[in-house]
């Protein structure tokens, strides 16, 4: 029994415990070493990526091609310039900050761009049609009607005049500062494309065409002639009231021709169906040829046009046909108009129109005819007074031709036949 309870005297290092502890320690060291290696590799990878990626990685390094506020300077300076001269659009050059630009205009047909080249290279700038600009008070808006190209030397400043057009009839004439407006009026695309093929069209005709497309206003917005009011117009007519969009009759016809030739539908346009505009343009020597082309009146059919207008035309403008006959068929007018002036059964508006139209023949023979009519009617009558006024107008026109409206040579060939007062009464 004693041997069973005696303490053992075997050394500790000869037991399994030291070996177990050694194995656990080695395992712990390996785990720590592996973890440390992973952390070190991650730090090195992060540092390498930070060195190879720009700080502004989220910002595009490509210069913008459009700009909201031309003339303003951004914080990062102009984009790098390519070698050699550069052809570029105005907006692209502004987006790259190669130029600065300010704009001033009258709110209608004139817009001036003040440009400055900020680079040491020559630039060829193109300004396309269709660009929109708005005044700083936002009451005036214009569109560039004709594209332009301008060359700017290194560091050069230049003013570029542009043909513009108001997009609103409410635009106010005056000197305004303009800024570009984003967007495009697609209604004008066909017109602006056609304008590239017709450089001879006046700025007034362009302005008229733009407003007709965008707002479809009546003839009173554009016409300088006095609109029909029930009374015969005097010769010469009184001046029309001033207005920002009043233009010569030939410009109105040119605008309608521009729309027609460009393939723009005109059936719903108020201006295209104005009866007074048709006959006014046919009377006007400067608009006559364009009016015949627009209304499709062949040369051999012109007399028929005047005859039909006189006998079957709009009641308010029938007497206008007498002026047309006098201007373009003076031989016939000298025969028929005295009869119309003396015919007491005709309305007074027709008789006075016949007298005034005699002065439009430009013939010296008309003076003696008018003197005879004044003598027969009496100096105090309306007919007599009209005849005296017509004589003064005719003599003043013959003595001082520069003081009256320019005209084309009158026709000398007689029409097939004159129109009698009886034919008018029967109509």
C-alpha positions in Angstrom: 0.0 0.0 0.0 2.8 2.5 0.7 4.3 2.0 -2.7 1.0 3.0 -4.3 0.9 6.5 -2.5 4.5 7.5 -2.9 5.2 10.8 -4.9 6.7 10.4 -8.3 10.1 12.1 -8.9 10.1 12.2 -12.9 11.4 15.6 -14.2 8.8 18.0 -15.9 10.6 18.3 -19.2 10.2 14.5 -19.5 6.5 14.9 -19.4 4.2 15.8 -22.5 3.2 19.3 -21.2 6.3 21.3 -22.5 5.8 19.9 -26.0 2.1 20.8 -26.0 2.9 24.4 -25.0 5.7 24.6 -27.6 3.4 23.6 -30.4 0.7 26.1 -29.4 3.2 28.9 -29.3 4.5 28.1 -32.7 1.0 28.2 -34.1 0.3 31.6 -32.5 3.4 33.1 -34.0 2.5 31.8 -37.4 -1.0 33.3 -37.1 0.4 36.7 -36.1 2.9 36.7 -38.9 0.3 35.8 -41.6 -2.1 38.6 -40.3 0.7 41.1 -40.3 1.7 40.2 -43.8 -1.9 40.8 -45.1 -2.1 44.2 -43.4 1.2 45.2 -44.9 0.2 44.2 -48.4 -3.1 46.1 -48.1 -1.3 49.3 -47.1 1.2 49.1 -50.0 -1.7 48.5 -52.5 -3.6 51.5 -51.2 -0.5 53.8 -51.3 0.2 52.7 -55.0 -3.3 53.4 -56.1 -3.3 56.8 -54.5 -0.1 57.7 -56.4 -1.5 56.7 -59.8 -5.0 58.2 -59.7 -5.5 62.1 -60.0 -6.9 63.8 -57.1 -9.9 65.1 -59.2 -10.6 61.7 -60.6 -14.4 62.4 -60.5 -14.1 65.5 -62.8 -13.9 65.1 -66.6 -10.6 66.4 -68.0 -12.3 67.2 -71.4 -13.1 70.9 -71.8 -16.8 71.6 -72.2 -18.1 72.4 -75.7 -20.9 74.8 -74.5 -21.0 77.6 -72.0 -23.8 79.2 -70.2 -22.2 82.6 -69.6 -19.8 83.5 -72.5 -17.3 86.0 -71.5 -17.0 84.8 -67.9 -13.8 83.2 -66.7 -13.7 79.8 -65.0 -11.4 78.9 -62.2 -9.1 76.5 -64.0 -8.0 78.6 -67.0 -8.1 78.0 -70.7 -7.8 74.5 -72.2 -4.5 73.6 -73.9 -4.2 74.8 -77.5 -3.5 72.5 -80.4 -0.7 73.4 -82.8 -1.3 75.7 -85.8 -4.4 77.8 -86.6 -7.7 76.7 -85.2 -11.2 76.7 -86.8 -13.8 76.4 -84.1 -17.4 77.4 -83.4 -18.1 80.4 -81.2 -19.7 78.3 -78.4 -16.8 75.7 -78.4 -14.2 78.5 -78.2 -16.1 80.0 -75.3 -16.4 76.6 -73.6 -12.6 76.2 -73.8 -12.1 79.8 -72.6 -10.1 80.7 -75.6 -12.1 83.8 -76.2 -14.3 86.2 -74.3 -17.5 87.7 -75.8 -20.1 90.3 -75.0 -23.2 91.2 -77.0 -25.2 94.4 -77.7 -28.1 94.9 -80.0 -31.2 97.0 -80.9 -33.6 94.2 -80.1 -34.4 93.7 -83.7 -32.1 93.4 -86.8 -28.7 94.3 -85.3 -26.6 92.4 -82.9 -22.9 93.1 -82.3 -20.5 90.6 -80.7 -17.4 92.0 -79.1 -14.8 89.2 -79.3 -11.3 88.9 -77.8 -8.8 86.1 -78.4 -7.2 85.0 -75.2 -4.7 82.7 -76.8 -1.4 83.0 -78.8 -2.9 81.3 -81.8 -5.0 82.5 -84.7 -8.7 81.5 -84.5 -11.3 81.2 -87.2 -14.6 81.5 -85.4 -17.9 80.4 -87.0 -21.2 81.8 -85.7 -24.1 79.5 -86.8 -27.6 80.8 -87.5 -30.3 79.9 -85.0 -28.4 81.0 -81.8 -30.8 82.7 -79.4 -30.0 85.7 -77.3 -32.0 87.4 -74.5 -31.6 90.9 -73.1 -30.6 91.1 -69.4 -34.1 92.4 -68.5 -35.6 89.4 -70.4 -38.0 91.6 -72.3 -36.2 91.2 -75.7 -35.2 88.0 -77.5 -33.5 87.8 -80.8 -32.2 85.0 -83.1 -29.1 85.0 -85.3 -30.6 84.9 -88.8 -27.4 84.6 -90.9 -24.3 82.6 -89.9 -20.9 84.4 -90.0 -17.2 83.6 -89.9 -14.5 85.8 -88.4 -10.7 85.4 -88.1 -9.1 86.5 -84.8 -5.3 86.9 -84.6 -3.4 86.1 -81.4 -4.7 88.4 -78.6 -6.8 90.3 -81.1 -10.1 92.1 -80.2 -12.8 92.6 -82.9 -16.4 93.5 -83.2 -18.5 91.2 -85.3 -21.9 92.6 -86.6 -24.6 89.9 -86.9 -27.9 89.9 -88.7 -30.5 89.1 -86.1 -34.3 89.1 -85.9 -36.7 89.7 -83.0 -38.6 86.6 -82.0 -41.4 88.6 -80.3 -43.5 91.5 -81.6 -43.3 92.9 -78.1 -39.5 93.6 -78.5 -38.6 97.2 -77.8 -36.1 99.1 -80.0 -33.1 100.4 -78.1 -29.6 99.5 -77.1 -29.6 96.3 -75.0 -27.0 94.0 -73.6 -27.7 90.4 -74.5 -26.6 87.0 -73.2 -26.9 83.6 -75.0 -30.0 81.6 -74.2 -30.0 77.8 -74.4 -32.2 76.0 -76.9 -33.4 76.5 -80.4 -36.6 77.6 -82.1 -37.2 74.6 -84.4 -40.0 76.4 -86.2 -37.3 78.6 -87.8 -35.0 75.8 -89.0 -36.5 75.6 -92.5 -36.4 79.3 -93.0 -32.8 79.7 -91.7 -31.6 76.8 -94.0 -33.3 78.5 -97.0 -31.6 81.9 -96.1 -28.2 80.3 -96.6 -29.2 80.0 -100.3 -30.7 83.6 -100.6 -28.1 86.1 -99.5 -29.9 88.9 -101.3 -32.9 89.0 -99.0 -33.0 92.2 -96.8 -32.9 92.2 -93.1 -36.4 93.7 -93.0 -37.8 90.8 -95.1 -36.1 88.3 -92.8 -37.6 90.0 -89.7 -41.0 90.0 -91.2 -40.8 86.3 -92.1 -39.6 85.3 -88.6 -42.5 87.1 -86.9 -45.0 85.6 -89.4 -43.8 82.1 -88.6 -43.7 82.6 -84.8 -46.7 84.8 -84.1 -48.7 85.1 -87.4 -49.6 88.8 -86.9 -51.9 90.8 -89.2 -50.8 93.1 -92.0 -51.0 96.2 -89.7 -47.9 95.0 -87.8 -45.7 95.5 -90.9 -47.5 97.7 -93.5 -46.5 101.4 -94.0 -49.4 102.0 -96.2 -52.6 103.3 -94.7 -55.1 100.5 -94.2 -58.5 100.8 -95.8 -60.8 103.0 -93.7 -63.7 103.7 -96.2 -62.1 106.9 -97.7 -60.0 107.2 -100.8 -56.3 107.8 -100.0 -54.9 111.2 -101.0 -52.0 111.5 -103.4 -49.4 111.3 -101.9 -50.8 109.4 -98.9 -50.2 110.7 -95.4 -47.2 109.2 -93.5 -47.9 106.0 -91.6 -47.5 106.0 -87.8 -44.1 104.9 -86.6 -43.6 101.4 -85.4 -40.7 99.0 -84.8 -41.7 96.5 -87.5 -43.1 98.7 -90.2 -41.4 97.9 -93.5 -41.7 98.8 -97.2 -44.3 96.8 -99.2 -41.6 95.2 -101.2 -40.1 93.7 -98.0 -43.5 92.2 -97.0 -43.8 90.5 -100.4 -40.1 89.4 -100.2 -40.9 87.8 -96.8 -43.9 85.9 -98.2 -41.8 84.8 -101.2 -39.1 83.6 -98.9 -41.7 81.5 -97.0 -43.2 80.1 -100.2 -39.8 79.3 -101.9 -38.7 77.7 -98.7 -41.6 75.3 -98.7 -43.2 76.7 -95.6 -47.1 76.4 -95.7 -48.8 79.8 -96.0 -52.5 78.8 -96.1 -53.0 79.7 -92.4 -51.0 82.9 -92.4 -53.1 86.1 -92.1 -50.6 88.1 -94.1 -50.9 85.8 -97.1 -54.6 86.4 -97.5 -54.8 90.2 -97.0 -56.6 91.6 -100.1 -55.2 95.1 -99.7 -51.6 93.9 -99.5 -52.1 92.2 -102.9 -53.3 95.3 -104.7 -50.9 97.7 -102.8 -47.9 95.6 -103.8 -49.1 95.5 -107.5 -49.4 99.3 -107.5 -46.0 99.9 -105.8 -43.4 100.2 -108.5 -40.7 98.8 -106.2 -42.8 95.7 -105.3 -44.6 95.2 -108.6 -42.3 92.6 -110.2 -42.0 90.6 -107.0 -45.7 90.7 -106.4 -46.4 89.4 -109.9 -44.1 86.5 -109.3 -45.5 85.8 -105.8 -49.2 85.9 -106.9 -48.5 84.1 -110.2 -49.5 86.8 -112.5 -47.9 86.4 -115.9 -47.0 89.6 -117.9 -49.7 89.0 -120.5 -52.3 88.5 -117.8 -51.6 91.8 -116.0 -54.4 93.8 -117.7 -56.9 91.1 -116.8 -55.8 91.4 -113.2 -56.5 95.1 -113.0 -59.8 94.7 -114.9 -61.0 92.0 -112.5 -59.9 93.9 -109.5 -61.8 96.9 -110.7 -65.0 95.1 -111.6 -65.0 92.1 -109.1 -62.4 92.9 -106.5 -62.9 93.6 -102.8 -65.4 96.5 -102.4 -63.0 98.4 -100.1 -60.1 98.3 -102.6 -61.8 98.4 -106.0 -60.8 102.1 -106.6 -57.1 101.1 -106.1 -57.2 99.4 -109.4 -57.5 102.8 -111.1 -54.1 103.7 -109.7 -52.6 100.5 -111.1 -54.1 101.1 -114.6 -52.7 104.7 -114.5 -49.2 103.5 -113.6 -48.8 100.6 -115.9 -51.3 101.3 -118.7 -51.1 105.2 -119.0 -52.4 105.3 -122.6 -55.5 103.5 -121.6 -55.9 105.6 -118.4 -55.8 108.9 -120.3 -58.8 107.6 -122.3 -60.9 106.0 -119.6 -60.2 107.9 -116.4 -61.7 111.2 -117.6 -64.9 109.4 -118.3 -64.9 107.9 -114.9 -64.2 111.3 -113.3 -67.2 112.9 -115.1 -69.7 110.0 -114.5 -72.0 111.5 -111.9 -73.8 108.1 -111.3 -70.6 106.6 -109.9 -69.7 106.7 -106.2 -67.7 109.7 -105.3 -64.8 107.5 -104.1 -64.5 106.1 -107.6 -64.6 109.6 -109.2 -62.0 111.1 -107.0 -59.8 108.0 -107.4 -60.0 108.4 -111.2 -58.9 112.1 -110.8 -56.0 111.2 -108.5 -55.0 108.3 -110.7 -54.7 110.7 -113.7 -51.7 112.3 -111.9 -50.1 108.9 -111.5 -49.8 108.5 -115.3 -46.9 111.0 -115.2 -48.0 112.4 -118.6 -48.0 116.1 -119.3 -51.3 115.6 -121.2 -53.0 114.8 -117.9 -52.6 118.4 -116.8 -54.9 119.8 -119.5 -57.4 117.0 -118.8 -57.5 117.8 -115.1 -57.8 121.5 -115.8 -60.8 120.8 -118.0 -62.4 118.6 -115.3 -61.9 121.3 -112.6 -63.4 123.9 -114.9 -66.5 121.8 -115.7 -67.1 120.8 -112.0 -66.4 124.2 -110.5 -63.5 125.2 -108.3 -65.5 124.9 -105.1 -66.8 121.3 -105.6 -65.2 118.2 -104.3 -64.4 117.1 -107.9 -62.9 120.5 -108.7 -60.8 120.5 -105.5 -59.5 117.0 -106.2 -58.6 118.0 -109.8 -56.6 121.0 -108.5 -54.7 118.9 -106.0 -53.9 116.3 -108.6 -52.5 119.0 -110.9 -50.2 120.2 -108.1 -49.1 116.7 -107.4 -48.4 115.9 -111.0 -46.5 119.2 -111.6 -44.4 118.8 -108.5 -43.6 115.2 -109.5 -42.4 116.2 -112.9 -40.3 119.2 -111.7 -38.8 117.5 -108.7 -38.7 113.7 -109.3 -36.2 113.1 -106.5 -38.7 114.4 -104.0 -41.3 111.6 -104.7 -41.2 107.9 -104.5 -38.8 106.2 -107.0 -40.6 104.4 -109.8 -39.9 102.2 -112.7 -40.7 103.3 -116.3 -44.4 103.1 -117.1 -45.7 100.9 -119.9 -46.6 102.6 -123.2 -48.4 99.7 -124.8 -52.2 99.9 -124.6 -54.3 97.3 -123.0 -56.7 95.2 -125.2 -59.5 97.5 -124.2 -60.5 100.0 -121.6 -63.0 99.5 -118.8 -66.2 101.5 -119.1 -68.1 103.0 -116.2 -71.2 101.1 -117.4 -69.3 97.8 -116.9 -68.5 98.8 -113.4 -72.1 99.7 -112.6 -73.4 96.5 -114.0 -71.0 94.5 -111.8 
